[in-house]
Amino acid sequence: MKKLLIIFSLAVSVICHASPIFSGAAAVTSVDRTATFDGLTSFGIDLSTYSEDSLYVTVNGVSAQFANLFTPGDTRSTGYHYDSQGNFGYVSIRGTDGIDLTAVDFLLGDGVLGDNTLTLRWETYLNGGLTGSGTQNNLTKGQTVGWLDLAGFDELRVAGAPMIDPLPGFGNPQGIAIDDLRVQVVPEPATAGMLALSGLLIAAYRRIRKGYGC
């Protein structure tokens, strides 16, 4: 029942587009795709065309690297993670098949050994058009960050820097690190539409019963 209610909410939101919501916590309620990066086994691999579980995790036209540990202060201490290691662009997260996403979250880290807090800049896109953006300050390395847009987006761009460089952004030096990436996709339109109609009929039926004192 909980999953049906979630999908019903997603269906209704297709009609009324909602702006992306950023949170310093998990946003995915049903994991459809994930990238742990644990299959990477050495430092210095070019990740500009990296993909895992039908997800592209790439950088904007430059090479990326990864390290085997998050920096001190992070909650994760073992395994490999995606580490942009400083570049003049951003990390792009999207499906290899162009699927629309409704939620994304990941464990946030810093790839340039800066302060224990980070500034994060982000943008979401749908069919090449910007649907949302923001700059989040004073995020703690090792916390989970998430995005939710019930209407869907097909690309998330993120760039980060330690607080010693308070102006991270696309085109500026940035060094975000990402681990345990999770993605939730938008339901198929036919399924979502049927669930939306069913939900409306159920609500109408309950109102009728209430009116007749049933």
N, C-alpha and C positions, 0 to 999 in steps of 0.2 A: 504493500500500500504506500509506503514512504517513497519508493522509487517511482510509482505512478504519479504521485503528487508532484515530485520534482520534474518529471517529464511534462506533466500538464502545465506547470508554471513556465517551462521553457517554450511550450507551444503558444501560450497566450502572449508571451513577450515578443514573439515574432511579429505580431500585429503592431505592438507599441514598442518601438526600439528604446532600449535602456542604455545609458552611457556605461562604459566599463567601470567597475568598482574595484579599487585596489585595497588590499588588506594585508596587514602584517601577520597573516595566518594562512592556513590551508584554505583553498577555495574549491578544490575538486571533491565532489561527493560520490562520484562513480568513475573509477579509473578506466579509461579506454586505451590509453597508450602511455608508455613510460620510458624514460632513458636514465640509466644509472651510471653509464660511462665506465663501469667496472671491467668491461672487456678491453679497455685501453691498458697497455702494459709497459709504457715507457714515456719519458718526458720528451717534449719537443715535436710531437706529431702535428702535421698541418691539419687543422680541423675546419678549414674554410669550406669544405664540402661534406662535413660529417653528417651522418644520419644513423638513427637507431629506432627500431620499432615504428617504422613509417613516420618518423619525425626528423625534419632537418633542424640541426642546431649549428648555425654557421655564423661567420663574421663577415663584415661588409668589405669584401674585396681584399682582405689581407689574411696572412697566416695567423692561426691561433695555436696555443700550446696547452698542455694540461700538466698538472703536478699530481703526486700520489697522495697528498694530504691537504686538508684545509689548514689555513694558517692558525696560529694560537688564538684561543678565545672562541673557536667554533665548536659546535657540539659533535660534529662528525670527526673521527680521528683515524679511520681506516678506509681503504678503498680509493679508487680513482675518481676524479671529477673533471668537469669541463672548466678550463681556466683560460680566459682570453689573454692573460699575461701582458696587457697593455697594448692598445692599438688606437687608431684615430677613426673609430666607427662605432659599431654596435653589434650585439649578438641578436640574430634573428631566429625565432622559434616558429615553425609552421609544419603542416603535414606534407609529406612527400606527394600526396595525392590531391592537395589543395582543399582538404576537408575544412569545414567551418568548425571552430572551437567555441565552447561556451565557458570553459574554465581552464586555467593553467596555474600551477604552483610549483615551487622548487625551493631547495635549501640554498640560501644566499651566502656567498663567500667573497673574499677579496683576493685578487690575484697579484697584487703589487705590494704586499707586506706593509700596509699603511696602518692607520688607527683601527681601533676595534669597532668603530662605527662607520657607516657608509652612507653616501648619497647615491640615490638610484633614479635614473631617468627612464621613462618608458613611453611607448606609443603602440596603439593597436590599429590594425588596418583590416578593411573588408573590401575585396575586389579592387585593391589599389587605392582606396580612399581612406583617409585618416578618420577613425571613429572615436579616439580618445587619447589623452596624453597626460603626463604628470611628472612631478619631481618630488621624491620622498627623501627627507633628511633624517639623520640620526637613526638609521636602521642598524641593528646589531648583527655582526657576522655570526652565522650559524642559525639565524631565525628563518622560518619559512615565510615566504611572501607569495601572494596569490592575486589573481585577476579573475573577475567574474563579469560576463556580459551575456545576459540571457538571449539577446538577439543574435549573438555570434560574431566572431572575427576570424580571419584566416591567417593573421600574422601578428606576433608580439615582438617588438624590438625593445631591448633593454641595454643600458649602459650604466656602469657604476664606477665610483672612485672613492678612496678614503676621504675622510673629512678634511685632511690636510690639503686636498684639491677639491674645493667646494663647488666646482662648476663642471661636473661630468656631463657629457652630452654627445650627440652624434656629430662627429667631426672633431671632438676634443679627446685628449688622452683618457682612456678608461681601462679598467682591469677587473671586470666582474668575473666571479667564479660561480658555477652552477652545479648542483648535485641533486639527485633524486627528483628529476623532472617528471611531473605527472600532468596528463592532459585529459580533458573530458570533451567529447565532440557533441555537436548539436544533433538531436534526433532527426531521422529522416522525416521530410515534410508530411508524407502520407500518415506515418505513425503518429506524429505530433498532432496533426489535424484531427485524427480520429479520437485521440485522447482528450483533446480540447473540447470537442463536441460532446463526448461522453460526460466530461466533467460539468459542462453547462447543463446538460439534461438532468444529471443527478442533483445539481443545485436547485434547478427549477422544480423537480419532483419533491425535494425536501420542503421548499417554500409552500407548495400546494398542500402537502400533508399538514404542515404547521397551521395553515390557514383553516383547514377543516378540523383541526384538533385531533389528528390521528396520532 
